[in-house]
Amino acid sequence: MENGWTDLVGGAPGAVTAWTDLVGGSPAALATGAELVARWSEPHRRYHTLDHLAAVLAAADELAGAAADPAAVRLAAWFHDAVYDGRPGWDEERSAQLAEARLPRCGVPPARVAEVARLVRLTAAHDRVAPGDANGEVLSDADLAVLGSPRREDYDSYAARIRQEYAHVPDEPFRAGRAAVLERLLAAPRLYRTRAAYELWEERARANLRAELAALRAGERP
């Protein structure tokens, strides 16, 4: 395909169709898609890769009926970790700015561009999603779908890849920081806001989080 897509997507050729279905096949759209795939393929990533993008898009499709603007949610999925340097808050802000810079060139209407950027910024802290924010609830639930992995080995693989992305952090500080994240998630009345996601993943996600937290406290994980 044009603009190097075939080489870039490698084992994820569905990314081409998923992107062009949203923004079309103009030169600007293809160039932006190629840039996004290249960003998601950066060598320092271990979890926030094309596999994660594909998983979030799949979950967003599963929950699309609860969204007010499913296309905005899908575009936000493409951009939500497009900038990833392991700097929470900063990464999401830069990713939102990237969406604001690139999407107008692809012919996306201004109101949708603004909504995409808003949604990307929301992913910096999932507990900031306000009740009744249908798009925000769907994107947040899709981004957290991995927590509800039905197979424990899949969840453990996710947790291990997160650790690899923070390999520069010594074990003890990492354990403390990761445990704080898990405790905050478990303290929430519910992890998933949409009814479908809650029914699909809530129980399993809480079990996975509790197991990881116990392992961290016991020193079984770095």
SETI-559400 format. One record per residue (C-alpha): residue number from 1; x, y, z. Coordinates in nm, 3 decimals, decimal comma. Example, Ala and Ser with C-alpha at 12.3 -4.5 7.8 and 13.67 -1.06 7.14 Angstrom:
2
     n        px        py        pz
     1     1,230    -0,450     0,780
     2     1,367    -0,106     0,714
//
This chain:
222
     n        px        py        pz
     1     0,000     0,000     0,000
     2     0,101     0,366    -0,031
     3     0,340     0,554     0,197
     4     0,518     0,249     0,332
     5     0,217     0,107     0,516
     6     0,292    -0,253     0,422
     7     0,641    -0,244     0,570
     8     0,535    -0,050     0,877
     9     0,241    -0,258     0,992
    10     0,431    -0,586     0,977
    11     0,219    -0,840     1,162
    12    -0,076    -0,602     1,202
    13    -0,203    -0,540     0,846
    14    -0,553    -0,474     0,984
    15    -0,421    -0,140     1,106
    16    -0,438    -0,011     0,747
    17    -0,809    -0,077     0,713
    18    -0,886     0,032     1,069
    19    -0,727     0,371     1,001
    20    -0,855     0,438     0,649
    21    -1,209     0,341     0,752
    22    -1,196     0,635     0,990
    23    -1,025     0,906     0,785
    24    -1,015     0,785     0,424
    25    -0,721     0,731     0,194
    26    -0,602     1,082     0,113
    27    -0,226     1,139     0,103
    28    -0,246     1,331     0,432
    29    -0,447     1,054     0,596
    30    -0,206     0,784     0,479
    31     0,094     0,986     0,592
    32    -0,061     1,038     0,935
    33    -0,147     0,670     0,963
    34     0,207     0,573     0,871
    35     0,342     0,813     1,132
    36     0,114     0,665     1,399
    37     0,212     0,308     1,316
    38     0,578     0,409     1,332
    39     0,524     0,571     1,671
    40     0,344     0,265     1,809
    41     0,633     0,051     1,679
    42     0,913     0,239     1,859
    43     1,177    -0,001     1,995
    44     1,161     0,120     2,356
    45     0,797     0,011     2,389
    46     0,714    -0,323     2,549
    47     0,344    -0,298     2,633
    48     0,229     0,022     2,459
    49     0,276    -0,133     2,115
    50     0,066    -0,205     1,807
    51    -0,071    -0,507     1,995
    52    -0,207    -0,276     2,265
    53    -0,353    -0,044     2,002
    54    -0,524    -0,337     1,830
    55    -0,663    -0,460     2,163
    56    -0,803    -0,117     2,254
    57    -0,961    -0,079     1,910
    58    -1,117    -0,425     1,940
    59    -1,256    -0,345     2,285
    60    -1,385    -0,008     2,161
    61    -1,565    -0,188     1,880
    62    -1,720    -0,424     2,135
    63    -1,844    -0,130     2,342
    64    -1,927     0,104     2,053
    65    -2,300     0,091     2,119
    66    -2,248     0,285     2,442
    67    -2,054     0,571     2,276
    68    -2,203     0,898     2,159
    69    -1,942     0,925     1,881
    70    -1,776     0,587     1,815
    71    -1,551     0,737     1,547
    72    -1,411     0,990     1,793
    73    -1,344     0,709     2,041
    74    -1,162     0,504     1,778
    75    -0,953     0,803     1,670
    76    -0,869     0,872     2,035
    77    -0,758     0,510     2,068
    78    -0,515     0,564     1,781
    79    -0,368     0,874     1,945
    80    -0,393     0,795     2,319
    81    -0,037     0,659     2,351
    82     0,102     0,788     2,023
    83     0,362     0,977     2,226
    84     0,504     0,742     2,486
    85     0,814     0,833     2,685
    86     0,702     0,687     3,018
    87     0,605     1,029     3,156
    88     0,246     1,011     3,283
    89     0,044     1,320     3,205
    90     0,310     1,461     2,974
    91     0,270     1,172     2,729
    92    -0,108     1,217     2,712
    93    -0,080     1,592     2,666
    94     0,169     1,553     2,382
    95    -0,047     1,282     2,226
    96    -0,350     1,512     2,239
    97    -0,149     1,792     2,080
    98    -0,043     1,552     1,806
    99    -0,409     1,472     1,735
   100    -0,491     1,843     1,720
   101    -0,208     1,897     1,471
   102    -0,265     1,597     1,244
   103    -0,639     1,530     1,225
   104    -0,743     1,858     1,056
   105    -0,512     1,768     0,766
   106    -0,704     1,441     0,732
   107    -1,033     1,625     0,690
   108    -1,167     1,550     1,038
   109    -1,419     1,820     1,143
   110    -1,305     2,063     1,415
   111    -1,563     1,946     1,670
   112    -1,449     1,586     1,638
   113    -1,082     1,688     1,657
   114    -1,157     1,868     1,984
   115    -1,341     1,563     2,118
   116    -1,055     1,330     2,025
   117    -0,803     1,554     2,203
   118    -1,026     1,573     2,510
   119    -1,056     1,195     2,522
   120    -0,682     1,144     2,485
   121    -0,620     1,378     2,779
   122    -0,870     1,180     2,988
   123    -0,656     0,866     2,962
   124    -0,395     1,029     3,188
   125    -0,622     0,941     3,484
   126    -0,916     0,712     3,423
   127    -1,088     0,821     3,742
   128    -1,139     1,167     3,591
   129    -1,411     1,038     3,357
   130    -1,733     1,210     3,461
   131    -2,058     1,014     3,497
   132    -2,254     1,038     3,175
   133    -1,947     1,100     2,958
   134    -2,036     0,824     2,715
   135    -1,730     0,859     2,491
   136    -1,495     0,888     2,786
   137    -1,645     0,581     2,951
   138    -1,603     0,368     2,639
   139    -1,243     0,476     2,578
   140    -1,148     0,428     2,943
   141    -1,307     0,084     2,956
   142    -1,140    -0,019     2,630
   143    -0,800     0,097     2,756
   144    -0,844    -0,101     3,079
   145    -0,986    -0,414     2,914
   146    -0,650    -0,590     2,957
   147    -0,705    -0,592     3,334
   148    -0,991    -0,835     3,283
   149    -0,786    -1,090     3,089
   150    -0,955    -1,426     3,146
   151    -0,625    -1,616     3,141
   152    -0,391    -1,537     3,426
   153    -0,086    -1,589     3,207
   154    -0,208    -1,313     2,974
   155    -0,245    -1,074     3,265
   156     0,098    -1,171     3,398
   157     0,245    -1,104     3,054
   158     0,087    -0,758     3,056
   159     0,228    -0,683     3,403
   160     0,573    -0,807     3,300
   161     0,576    -0,583     2,994
   162     0,478    -0,283     3,204
   163     0,776    -0,360     3,428
   164     1,003    -0,376     3,122
   165     0,895    -0,028     3,018
   166     1,008     0,094     3,360
   167     1,333    -0,103     3,362
   168     1,517     0,217     3,454
   169     1,333     0,226     3,791
   170     1,489     0,015     4,072
   171     1,281    -0,271     4,209
   172     1,173    -0,122     4,542
   173     1,051     0,212     4,407
   174     0,876     0,031     4,125
   175     0,699    -0,205     4,366
   176     0,582     0,089     4,576
   177     0,460     0,289     4,278
   178     0,291    -0,004     4,110
   179     0,123    -0,110     4,434
   180    -0,013     0,242     4,478
   181    -0,163     0,229     4,127
   182    -0,325    -0,108     4,195
   183    -0,461     0,005     4,532
   184    -0,616     0,313     4,372
   185    -0,781     0,101     4,106
   186    -0,915    -0,148     4,358
   187    -1,052     0,133     4,577
   188    -1,276     0,257     4,296
   189    -1,643     0,154     4,328
   190    -1,613     0,001     3,982
   191    -1,330    -0,029     3,731
   192    -1,555    -0,021     3,426
   193    -1,818     0,243     3,361
   194    -2,018     0,091     3,076
   195    -2,260    -0,186     3,158
   196    -2,117    -0,422     2,896
   197    -1,757    -0,382     3,017
   198    -1,860    -0,419     3,380
   199    -2,037    -0,745     3,307
   200    -1,755    -0,874     3,088
   201    -1,444    -0,782     3,285
   202    -1,504    -0,638     3,634
   203    -1,490    -0,957     3,842
   204    -1,189    -1,101     3,660
   205    -1,005    -0,767     3,663
   206    -1,037    -0,732     4,039
   207    -0,908    -1,085     4,087
   208    -0,609    -1,011     3,862
   209    -0,530    -0,685     4,039
   210    -0,553    -0,842     4,384
   211    -0,321    -1,125     4,280
   212    -0,061    -0,886     4,138
   213    -0,080    -0,666     4,447
   214    -0,029    -0,966     4,677
   215     0,274    -1,074     4,472
   216     0,424    -0,726     4,493
   217     0,375    -0,707     4,869
   218     0,532    -1,049     4,909
   219     0,833    -0,942     4,704
   220     0,759    -1,203     4,441
   221     0,767    -0,948     4,161
   222     1,037    -0,690     4,091
//
